[in-house]
Every structure is written in structure tokens, then in C-alpha cells.
Amino acid sequence: MKKGIHPENYRFVVFRDMSTNFEFLTRSCVPTRETTIYKDGKEYPLYKLEISSLSHPFYTGKMKFVDTAGRVDKFLNKYKKGSKKA
């Protein structure tokens, strides 16, 4: 392998979803400032997340359905009034 092109700080990091306190351990190069004690009793760098698979609407099934047809109709009606063909 070539030297100097691979990440140097590749290590185990705990990612924590701040809305649900869900944590998972994986390897990463992400920069961190804090540490935490994981379930295995060892101390790891901590990276805080706003959304994970546990809190993301797609994975939880709690998606908000947007009335896209209504939005399209509003858009078309808005610009239909202003443009008159000669």
C-alpha cells in the first residue's frame, strides 16, 4: 500500500443518537472531542448524532406524508394566472 494516502486515525468510535441515546460501536476516522464508556466497559471516543436508524422517520415508519399533488396544483395555478398567451 502507498504511504500517506490512508487515514491515520482509524479507530473504534461510539456513535450516540442524542434524541434516543441509542449507541453503536464501529470503526471510523471522524474527529472527536469527548469519550464515553461503552457496554463492554472500555473507553472509546464519542461522536454525537442527531439522527440514526432508530430515530429516522424512514426506518421507524413514522414518516410524514406530504400532499405533493396539492403542491403541484398550487404551483400550476399560481403561474397560470400570470401568463397569458397571445
MOPAC internal coordinates of N, CA, C and O (Angstrom, degrees):
PM7 1SCF
backbone

  N    0.0000 0     0.00 0     0.00 0    0    0    0
  C    1.4568 1     0.00 0     0.00 0    1    0    0
  C    1.5262 1   109.57 1     0.00 0    2    1    0
  O    1.2310 1   121.38 1   -31.37 1    3    2    1
  N    1.3328 1   114.96 1   148.63 1    3    2    1
  C    1.4557 1   119.48 1   177.70 1    5    3    2
  C    1.5179 1   109.97 1   -74.38 1    6    5    3
  O    1.2310 1   120.96 1   -36.47 1    7    6    5
  N    1.3074 1   115.77 1   143.53 1    7    6    5
  C    1.4553 1   120.42 1   178.62 1    9    7    6
  C    1.5255 1   109.97 1   -85.36 1   10    9    7
  O    1.2310 1   121.08 1   -33.20 1   11   10    9
  N    1.3309 1   115.54 1   146.80 1   11   10    9
  C    1.4535 1   121.36 1   174.47 1   13   11   10
  C    1.5192 1   115.64 1    86.05 1   14   13   11
  O    1.2310 1   119.32 1   177.32 1   15   14   13
  N    1.3470 1   118.90 1    -2.68 1   15   14   13
  C    1.4672 1   118.90 1   179.44 1   17   15   14
  C    1.5243 1   112.50 1  -106.86 1   18   17   15
  O    1.2310 1   120.00 1   168.88 1   19   18   17
  N    1.3128 1   117.60 1   -11.12 1   19   18   17
  C    1.4596 1   121.34 1  -179.34 1   21   19   18
  C    1.5254 1   110.09 1   -99.55 1   22   21   19
  O    1.2310 1   120.27 1   -31.76 1   23   22   21
  N    1.3382 1   117.09 1   148.24 1   23   22   21
  C    1.4631 1   119.69 1  -179.86 1   25   23   22
  C    1.5218 1   111.60 1   -61.01 1   26   25   23
  O    1.2310 1   121.44 1   -40.78 1   27   26   25
  N    1.3169 1   114.85 1   139.22 1   27   26   25
  C    1.4578 1   120.05 1  -179.40 1   29   27   26
  C    1.5273 1   112.09 1   -90.09 1   30   29   27
  O    1.2310 1   120.45 1   153.01 1   31   30   29
  N    1.3134 1   116.75 1   -26.99 1   31   30   29
  C    1.4549 1   121.05 1  -173.18 1   33   31   30
  C    1.5310 1   111.39 1  -101.18 1   34   33   31
  O    1.2310 1   119.37 1  -138.85 1   35   34   33
  N    1.3219 1   118.80 1    41.15 1   35   34   33
  C    1.4539 1   123.75 1  -179.92 1   37   35   34
  C    1.5202 1   109.00 1   -83.64 1   38   37   35
  O    1.2310 1   120.62 1   -68.12 1   39   38   37
  N    1.3429 1   116.43 1   111.88 1   39   38   37
  C    1.4566 1   120.90 1  -174.10 1   41   39   38
  C    1.5161 1   109.70 1  -150.99 1   42   41   39
  O    1.2310 1   120.42 1    -5.80 1   43   42   41
  N    1.3345 1   116.80 1   174.20 1   43   42   41
  C    1.4557 1   120.89 1   175.74 1   45   43   42
  C    1.5308 1   109.19 1   -73.22 1   46   45   43
  O    1.2310 1   120.87 1   -43.69 1   47   46   45
  N    1.3320 1   115.95 1   136.31 1   47   46   45
  C    1.4699 1   122.69 1   179.96 1   49   47   46
  C    1.5265 1   107.85 1  -136.70 1   50   49   47
  O    1.2310 1   120.72 1   -39.98 1   51   50   49
  N    1.3284 1   116.22 1   140.02 1   51   50   49
  C    1.4596 1   121.78 1   173.95 1   53   51   50
  C    1.5227 1   108.16 1   -92.97 1   54   53   51
  O    1.2310 1   120.62 1   -53.79 1   55   54   53
  N    1.3312 1   116.42 1   126.21 1   55   54   53
  C    1.4592 1   122.29 1   175.36 1   57   55   54
  C    1.5213 1   107.47 1  -102.98 1   58   57   55
  O    1.2310 1   120.38 1   -50.98 1   59   58   57
  N    1.3380 1   116.87 1   129.02 1   59   58   57
  C    1.4685 1   121.30 1  -177.69 1   61   59   58
  C    1.5282 1   109.41 1  -121.94 1   62   61   59
  O    1.2310 1   121.28 1   -53.92 1   63   62   61
  N    1.3330 1   115.16 1   126.08 1   63   62   61
  C    1.4575 1   122.17 1   173.82 1   65   63   62
  C    1.5220 1   106.98 1   -79.24 1   66   65   63
  O    1.2310 1   119.89 1   -64.50 1   67   66   65
  N    1.3157 1   117.81 1   115.50 1   67   66   65
  C    1.4639 1   121.33 1  -173.45 1   69   67   66
  C    1.5283 1   112.96 1   -72.08 1   70   69   67
  O    1.2310 1   119.46 1   158.62 1   71   70   69
  N    1.3337 1   118.64 1   -21.38 1   71   70   69
  C    1.4593 1   119.45 1  -179.96 1   73   71   70
  C    1.5256 1   112.30 1   -81.95 1   74   73   71
  O    1.2310 1   119.91 1   154.25 1   75   74   73
  N    1.3414 1   117.77 1   -25.75 1   75   74   73
  C    1.4661 1   120.41 1  -177.86 1   77   75   74
  C    1.5251 1   113.36 1  -123.08 1   78   77   75
  O    1.2310 1   119.78 1   174.01 1   79   78   77
  N    1.3238 1   118.03 1    -5.99 1   79   78   77
  C    1.4697 1   124.50 1  -175.30 1   81   79   78
  C    1.5309 1   112.83 1    60.98 1   82   81   79
  O    1.2310 1   120.24 1  -157.92 1   83   82   81
  N    1.3213 1   117.15 1    22.08 1   83   82   81
  C    1.4573 1   122.55 1   174.79 1   85   83   82
  C    1.5239 1   108.67 1   -73.35 1   86   85   83
  O    1.2310 1   120.10 1   -48.87 1   87   86   85
  N    1.3326 1   117.42 1   131.13 1   87   86   85
  C    1.4621 1   121.92 1  -178.61 1   89   87   86
  C    1.5176 1   110.24 1  -123.28 1   90   89   87
  O    1.2310 1   121.19 1   -35.00 1   91   90   89
  N    1.3318 1   115.34 1   145.00 1   91   90   89
  C    1.4565 1   120.38 1   170.86 1   93   91   90
  C    1.5145 1   108.89 1  -143.28 1   94   93   91
  O    1.2310 1   121.43 1   -28.70 1   95   94   93
  N    1.3164 1   114.87 1   151.30 1   95   94   93
  C    1.4614 1   122.78 1  -175.55 1   97   95   94
  C    1.5216 1   108.70 1  -109.46 1   98   97   95
  O    1.2310 1   120.74 1   -50.74 1   99   98   97
  N    1.3229 1   116.20 1   129.26 1   99   98   97
  C    1.4576 1   121.77 1   177.11 1  101   99   98
  C    1.5145 1   109.03 1  -153.64 1  102  101   99
  O    1.2310 1   120.49 1    -8.06 1  103  102  101
  N    1.3095 1   116.66 1   171.94 1  103  102  101
  C    1.4653 1   120.21 1   178.56 1  105  103  102
  C    1.5165 1   109.09 1   -90.58 1  106  105  103
  O    1.2310 1   120.82 1   -37.98 1  107  106  105
  N    1.3314 1   116.04 1   142.02 1  107  106  105
  C    1.4556 1   120.50 1  -177.74 1  109  107  106
  C    1.5228 1   110.38 1  -160.98 1  110  109  107
  O    1.2310 1   121.28 1   -15.61 1  111  110  109
  N    1.3354 1   115.15 1   164.39 1  111  110  109
  C    1.4644 1   122.84 1   175.31 1  113  111  110
  C    1.5261 1   110.80 1  -107.68 1  114  113  111
  O    1.2310 1   120.21 1  -175.43 1  115  114  113
  N    1.3163 1   117.21 1     4.57 1  115  114  113
  C    1.4584 1   121.51 1  -174.91 1  117  115  114
  C    1.5372 1   110.64 1   -59.86 1  118  117  115
  O    1.2310 1   120.24 1   -42.95 1  119  118  117
  N    1.3369 1   117.15 1   137.05 1  119  118  117
  C    1.4663 1   119.29 1   178.24 1  121  119  118
  C    1.5376 1   110.63 1   -73.65 1  122  121  119
  O    1.2310 1   120.50 1   -41.98 1  123  122  121
  N    1.3198 1   116.65 1   138.02 1  123  122  121
  C    1.4642 1   121.55 1  -179.19 1  125  123  122
  C    1.5253 1   110.19 1  -134.20 1  126  125  123
  O    1.2310 1   121.58 1   -23.54 1  127  126  125
  N    1.3319 1   114.58 1   156.46 1  127  126  125
  C    1.4675 1   120.33 1   177.55 1  129  127  126
  C    1.5182 1   111.76 1  -116.11 1  130  129  127
  O    1.2310 1   120.71 1   157.29 1  131  130  129
  N    1.3306 1   116.26 1   -22.71 1  131  130  129
  C    1.4617 1   120.80 1  -175.07 1  133  131  130
  C    1.5204 1   110.84 1  -111.61 1  134  133  131
  O    1.2310 1   121.25 1   -16.70 1  135  134  133
  N    1.3204 1   115.22 1   163.30 1  135  134  133
  C    1.4613 1   121.47 1   174.54 1  137  135  134
  C    1.5173 1   108.76 1  -128.34 1  138  137  135
  O    1.2310 1   120.94 1   -16.73 1  139  138  137
  N    1.3217 1   115.80 1   163.27 1  139  138  137
  C    1.4562 1   121.47 1   178.53 1  141  139  138
  C    1.5224 1   108.73 1  -149.64 1  142  141  139
  O    1.2310 1   121.20 1   -20.31 1  143  142  141
  N    1.3172 1   115.30 1   159.69 1  143  142  141
  C    1.4637 1   121.40 1   175.63 1  145  143  142
  C    1.5293 1   106.58 1   -94.68 1  146  145  143
  O    1.2310 1   120.24 1   -59.05 1  147  146  145
  N    1.3252 1   117.15 1   120.95 1  147  146  145
  C    1.4603 1   121.98 1  -178.37 1  149  147  146
  C    1.5288 1   109.92 1   -86.11 1  150  149  147
  O    1.2310 1   120.38 1    -2.93 1  151  150  149
  N    1.3220 1   116.89 1   177.07 1  151  150  149
  C    1.4681 1   123.14 1  -177.15 1  153  151  150
  C    1.5255 1   113.18 1   -57.96 1  154  153  151
  O    1.2310 1   120.24 1   152.03 1  155  154  153
  N    1.3293 1   117.14 1   -27.97 1  155  154  153
  C    1.4629 1   120.24 1  -178.28 1  157  155  154
  C    1.5281 1   112.48 1   -82.51 1  158  157  155
  O    1.2310 1   120.11 1  -179.43 1  159  158  157
  N    1.3463 1   117.40 1     0.57 1  159  158  157
  C    1.4570 1   122.01 1   177.19 1  161  159  158
  C    1.5173 1   114.81 1    88.51 1  162  161  159
  O    1.2310 1   119.78 1   177.96 1  163  162  161
  N    1.3232 1   118.03 1    -2.04 1  163  162  161
  C    1.4619 1   121.77 1   179.49 1  165  163  162
  C    1.5212 1   110.41 1   -94.91 1  166  165  163
  O    1.2310 1   121.32 1   -24.52 1  167  166  165
  N    1.3223 1   115.07 1   155.48 1  167  166  165
  C    1.4610 1   121.23 1   179.64 1  169  167  166
  C    1.5278 1   109.01 1   -93.85 1  170  169  167
  O    1.2310 1   121.15 1   -49.40 1  171  170  169
  N    1.3394 1   115.40 1   130.60 1  171  170  169
  C    1.4616 1   121.98 1  -179.55 1  173  171  170
  C    1.5216 1   109.67 1  -131.60 1  174  173  171
  O    1.2310 1   120.00 1   -22.01 1  175  174  173
  N    1.3373 1   117.60 1   157.99 1  175  174  173
  C    1.4667 1   120.71 1   171.24 1  177  175  174
  C    1.5294 1   109.18 1   -62.62 1  178  177  175
  O    1.2310 1   120.48 1   -32.39 1  179  178  177
  N    1.3243 1   116.69 1   147.61 1  179  178  177
  C    1.4649 1   122.76 1  -177.38 1  181  179  178
  C    1.5119 1   110.28 1  -116.01 1  182  181  179
  O    1.2310 1   121.10 1   -46.81 1  183  182  181
  N    1.3398 1   115.51 1   133.19 1  183  182  181
  C    1.4670 1   121.46 1   174.21 1  185  183  182
  C    1.5241 1   106.86 1  -123.72 1  186  185  183
  O    1.2310 1   120.51 1   -54.94 1  187  186  185
  N    1.3379 1   116.63 1   125.06 1  187  186  185
  C    1.4605 1   121.83 1  -176.23 1  189  187  186
  C    1.5293 1   110.33 1   -92.23 1  190  189  187
  O    1.2310 1   121.46 1   -46.64 1  191  190  189
  N    1.3489 1   114.82 1   133.36 1  191  190  189
  C    1.4566 1   122.38 1   179.52 1  193  191  190
  C    1.5198 1   110.18 1  -113.31 1  194  193  191
  O    1.2310 1   120.61 1   -28.70 1  195  194  193
  N    1.3224 1   116.44 1   151.30 1  195  194  193
  C    1.4584 1   119.98 1   173.59 1  197  195  194
  C    1.5248 1   110.70 1   -87.93 1  198  197  195
  O    1.2310 1   120.56 1   146.49 1  199  198  197
  N    1.3430 1   116.54 1   -33.51 1  199  198  197
  C    1.4589 1   121.26 1  -177.30 1  201  199  198
  C    1.5215 1   109.13 1  -138.31 1  202  201  199
  O    1.2310 1   120.78 1   -42.58 1  203  202  201
  N    1.3228 1   116.12 1   137.42 1  203  202  201
  C    1.4652 1   121.95 1   173.10 1  205  203  202
  C    1.5253 1   107.92 1  -131.66 1  206  205  203
  O    1.2310 1   120.31 1     5.07 1  207  206  205
  N    1.3115 1   117.00 1  -174.93 1  207  206  205
  C    1.4626 1   119.74 1   179.40 1  209  207  206
  C    1.5265 1   111.73 1   -64.50 1  210  209  207
  O    1.2310 1   119.94 1   157.09 1  211  210  209
  N    1.3272 1   117.72 1   -22.91 1  211  210  209
  C    1.4590 1   120.70 1   179.77 1  213  211  210
  C    1.5284 1   112.36 1   -77.08 1  214  213  211
  O    1.2310 1   119.76 1   152.95 1  215  214  213
  N    1.3263 1   118.06 1   -27.05 1  215  214  213
  C    1.4612 1   120.41 1  -177.02 1  217  215  214
  C    1.5293 1   113.84 1  -113.50 1  218  217  215
  O    1.2310 1   119.40 1   173.85 1  219  218  217
  N    1.3283 1   118.76 1    -6.15 1  219  218  217
  C    1.4593 1   121.27 1  -178.25 1  221  219  218
  C    1.5259 1   109.85 1   -73.69 1  222  221  219
  O    1.2310 1   119.95 1   -46.83 1  223  222  221
  N    1.3261 1   117.69 1   133.17 1  223  222  221
  C    1.4688 1   120.48 1  -176.29 1  225  223  222
  C    1.5280 1   114.15 1   -58.16 1  226  225  223
  O    1.2310 1   119.49 1   147.79 1  227  226  225
  N    1.3174 1   118.57 1   -32.21 1  227  226  225
  C    1.4595 1   120.77 1  -179.63 1  229  227  226
  C    1.5256 1   110.75 1   -64.89 1  230  229  227
  O    1.2310 1   120.21 1   137.77 1  231  230  229
  N    1.3096 1   117.21 1   -42.23 1  231  230  229
  C    1.4623 1   121.24 1  -177.15 1  233  231  230
  C    1.5269 1   112.79 1   -81.50 1  234  233  231
  O    1.2310 1   120.04 1   152.83 1  235  234  233
  N    1.3244 1   117.53 1   -27.17 1  235  234  233
  C    1.4599 1   120.06 1  -178.48 1  237  235  234
  C    1.5217 1   112.21 1   -86.47 1  238  237  235
  O    1.2310 1   119.92 1   164.76 1  239  238  237
  N    1.3286 1   117.75 1   -15.24 1  239  238  237
  C    1.4585 1   121.54 1  -178.82 1  241  239  238
  C    1.5141 1   112.89 1    80.47 1  242  241  239
  O    1.2310 1   119.68 1  -168.34 1  243  242  241
  N    1.3067 1   118.22 1    11.66 1  243  242  241
  C    1.4658 1   122.21 1  -179.28 1  245  243  242
  C    1.5258 1   110.39 1  -106.55 1  246  245  243
  O    1.2310 1   121.14 1  -133.31 1  247  246  245
  N    1.3251 1   115.43 1    46.69 1  247  246  245
  C    1.4640 1   119.65 1  -178.96 1  249  247  246
  C    1.5201 1   110.27 1   -75.40 1  250  249  247
  O    1.2310 1   121.14 1   -31.12 1  251  250  249
  N    1.3017 1   115.42 1   148.88 1  251  250  249
  C    1.4485 1   121.17 1   173.56 1  253  251  250
  C    1.5261 1   106.86 1   -92.43 1  254  253  251
  O    1.2310 1   120.80 1   -59.33 1  255  254  253
  N    1.3147 1   116.08 1   120.67 1  255  254  253
  C    1.4540 1   119.29 1   179.40 1  257  255  254
  C    1.5171 1   108.85 1   -85.71 1  258  257  255
  O    1.2310 1   121.28 1   -52.55 1  259  258  257
  N    1.3061 1   115.16 1   127.45 1  259  258  257
  C    1.4561 1   121.56 1  -177.68 1  261  259  258
  C    1.5223 1   108.24 1   -97.71 1  262  261  259
  O    1.2310 1   120.83 1   -43.37 1  263  262  261
  N    1.3066 1   116.01 1   136.63 1  263  262  261
  C    1.4608 1   121.22 1   178.58 1  265  263  262
  C    1.5279 1   108.35 1   -77.87 1  266  265  263
  O    1.2310 1   120.72 1   -96.70 1  267  266  265
  N    1.3206 1   116.23 1    83.30 1  267  266  265
  C    1.4678 1   119.91 1  -176.36 1  269  267  266
  C    1.5164 1   111.23 1   -71.64 1  270  269  267
  O    1.2310 1   119.63 1   147.43 1  271  270  269
  N    1.3187 1   118.31 1   -32.57 1  271  270  269
  C    1.4595 1   120.18 1   179.08 1  273  271  270
  C    1.5239 1   110.00 1   -63.76 1  274  273  271
  O    1.2310 1   120.58 1   139.39 1  275  274  273
  N    1.3265 1   116.51 1   -40.61 1  275  274  273
  C    1.4576 1   119.89 1   177.88 1  277  275  274
  C    1.5181 1   112.02 1   -64.83 1  278  277  275
  O    1.2310 1   119.83 1   142.46 1  279  278  277
  N    1.3021 1   117.93 1   -37.54 1  279  278  277
  C    1.4631 1   121.75 1   178.22 1  281  279  278
  C    1.5192 1   111.33 1   -66.66 1  282  281  279
  O    1.2310 1   120.55 1   139.09 1  283  282  281
  N    1.3190 1   116.55 1   -40.91 1  283  282  281
  C    1.4623 1   120.67 1   178.90 1  285  283  282
  C    1.5200 1   109.78 1   -64.03 1  286  285  283
  O    1.2310 1   120.41 1   135.25 1  287  286  285
  N    1.3284 1   116.82 1   -44.75 1  287  286  285
  C    1.4632 1   120.38 1   178.99 1  289  287  286
  C    1.5236 1   111.51 1   -61.14 1  290  289  287
  O    1.2310 1   120.24 1   137.83 1  291  290  289
  N    1.3126 1   117.14 1   -42.17 1  291  290  289
  C    1.4708 1   120.61 1   177.92 1  293  291  290
  C    1.5253 1   110.76 1   -60.68 1  294  293  291
  O    1.2310 1   120.83 1   136.28 1  295  294  293
  N    1.3322 1   116.01 1   -43.72 1  295  294  293
  C    1.4595 1   120.95 1  -179.80 1  297  295  294
  C    1.5261 1   110.64 1   -62.43 1  298  297  295
  O    1.2310 1   120.54 1   132.72 1  299  298  297
  N    1.3309 1   116.58 1   -47.28 1  299  298  297
  C    1.4591 1   120.01 1  -178.69 1  301  299  298
  C    1.5217 1   111.50 1   -64.59 1  302  301  299
  O    1.2310 1   120.34 1   137.75 1  303  302  301
  N    1.3299 1   116.95 1   -42.25 1  303  302  301
  C    1.4607 1   120.35 1   178.84 1  305  303  302
  C    1.5197 1   111.88 1   -65.08 1  306  305  303
  O    1.2310 1   120.60 1   142.89 1  307  306  305
  N    1.3212 1   116.46 1   -37.11 1  307  306  305
  C    1.4664 1   120.60 1  -179.45 1  309  307  306
  C    1.5168 1   111.20 1   -62.49 1  310  309  307
  O    1.2310 1   120.39 1   134.98 1  311  310  309
  N    1.3200 1   116.85 1   -45.02 1  311  310  309
  C    1.4583 1   120.08 1  -175.36 1  313  311  310
  C    1.5138 1   112.79 1   -91.19 1  314  313  311
  O    1.2310 1   119.29 1   170.57 1  315  314  313
  N    1.3310 1   118.95 1    -9.43 1  315  314  313
  C    1.4598 1   122.04 1   175.19 1  317  315  314
  C    1.5351 1   109.24 1   -72.67 1  318  317  315
  O    1.2310 1   120.27 1   144.38 1  319  318  317
  N    1.3192 1   117.09 1   -35.62 1  319  318  317
  C    1.4596 1   121.80 1  -177.77 1  321  319  318
  C    1.5167 1   111.59 1   -67.12 1  322  321  319
  O    1.2310 1   120.35 1   140.48 1  323  322  321
  N    1.3222 1   116.94 1   -39.52 1  323  322  321
  C    1.4644 1   121.56 1  -174.93 1  325  323  322
  C    1.5139 1   114.80 1   -79.09 1  326  325  323
  O    1.2310 1   119.35 1   157.09 1  327  326  325
  N    1.3044 1   118.84 1   -22.91 1  327  326  325
  C    1.4748 1   120.69 1  -176.83 1  329  327  326
  C    1.5087 1   110.01 1  -107.39 1  330  329  327
  O    1.2310 1   121.10 1   -64.14 1  331  330  329
  N    1.3400 1   115.49 1   115.86 1  331  330  329
  C    1.4645 1   121.53 1   177.43 1  333  331  330
  C    1.5128 1   107.70 1  -112.02 1  334  333  331
  O    1.2310 1   121.29 1   -49.57 1  335  334  333
  N    1.3252 1   115.13 1   130.43 1  335  334  333
  C    1.4559 1   119.56 1  -179.61 1  337  335  334
  C    1.5294 1   108.68 1   -88.38 1  338  337  335
  O    1.2310 1   120.79 1   -38.04 1  339  338  337
  N    1.3295 1   116.10 1   141.96 1  339  338  337
  C    1.4663 1   120.47 1  -177.56 1  341  339  338
  C    1.4957 1   111.94 1   -88.79 1  342  341  339
  O    1.2310 1   120.10 1   180.00 1  343  342  341

